[in-house]
Amino acid sequence: MADASLPFAVTLVTNQNPESRAVQARRKPPFSAQTSKAEPLNLAWPRGVISLSHIALPFPPDDPLYGQGPPGEDDLLFLGQMAIQGERDLLKIPYSFLVRLRYNPFYEFLERRVIEWFD
């Protein structure tokens, strides 16, 4: 954020303070080292979530495939928060793949910023 040579804007979404799950945004314009005043987002990290994966960015919490919880219809495939139990090393895919967050708890903010950019 302190690099004034960057030719693009940067927005950092971060905790309001180390003890809080509430998040805020700080913006830095292109070719500047100055960041804006913190903007509270009225959003918070969900319990048990410590970071976003790159997969999570484009998916809202209510996405039927990758969302926070199953869509409620048994005939739909759900790949969101999967918790598997059983013997270790029986699957051909690593367990770490299954614990990766697949939805963006801050999607509402991301969507709003994209719409503002298009306007």
N, C-alpha and C positions, 0 to 999 in steps of 0.2 A: 504494500500500500504506500510505502514511502518513496517508491521509484517515480520520479517526475518525468522520466523519458517515455513512459508507456503511452502509446497513441490511442488508447481506448479507455473507456470508463470501467471502473471496477466497483461492484457492490459486494460487501462482506456481510453475511448474515451470521450473527454470533450471539452468544448469551449476553443478557443485560449486565450480569455480574457473575463471578465464579460460583455463587451459591444458588443461582436462579436457573430454572428451566425456560423462563421467558426469553424470547429473542428480540433482537433489534437489527436494524440495517444501518450501515455506514457506507456512503458513496464517495468515490474519488473520481473527479472528471479527468479526461485525457490531458496529458502533459502537465500534471499537477501533483504535488505531494500533499496537498491539503485534503482532509476528509470532512464530510458534512457532519453536522450535529447528528447524534444517534436518533434514529426514528423507531420508536417502539412499534412492533408489528401486531401486537395483540395475538401472538401465536406462541406456542411453547413446544419444546421437545416432548414427544410422548414418553411415558414411562418405559424404561428398558431400552431406549434408543440412544445411542451415543454419537452417531455420525450418519451421514448420507452416503450411499454408494452411487457411482455414476449411473447405474441402471435406474435409480429412483427418480432422477430429476424430472422426466416428462410425465410421470404418472401421479394423478391425484389419489388421496386416501380412499375414495370410493370407487376406484377403477375395478371393474368386475374380474379382471384377470390377475392384476398385480397389486391390488389394493390392500388396505389394512386388515380386512376380514373377508371371508367368503361371501358371495353375493346373495346367498339364501336360496339359490336354486340348485338342486342336486345334479342337474344335467350339464352344468357349466364347469369347465376346467378352471381351477384356481391355483395360481402359482405365487401368491403373495406370501404372507408370513407362514411358513411351513415349519412345524416342529415335528421332527421324527424321533421315534424312540425305538430302542432295540439294541442289538449287538453291534459293536463297532466294526468298521471295515467290511461290511457286507454289501454296501453300495459301490457302484463303479464311479460315482462322482464324489468329490470331497464334501464332507459335512459343512465346511466353511462356505460352500456355494449356497447351501440351504438357509443359512442364517443372515445372509446379505439382505439389507432393507431394499424392498422393491417399489416403494411408493415414497412420495415426497410430502412430508407433513407440512411443508411450507409452500405447497403448490399454489395455493390461493395468492400468495405474494408474487410468485413467479408469473402466474397467469396475468395478474394485474399489470405488472411491469412490461410484459410483452405486448399487451393491448395498448398501453400508453405509448410504447415505442412505435407501434404501427400508426397510431393517431398522429 
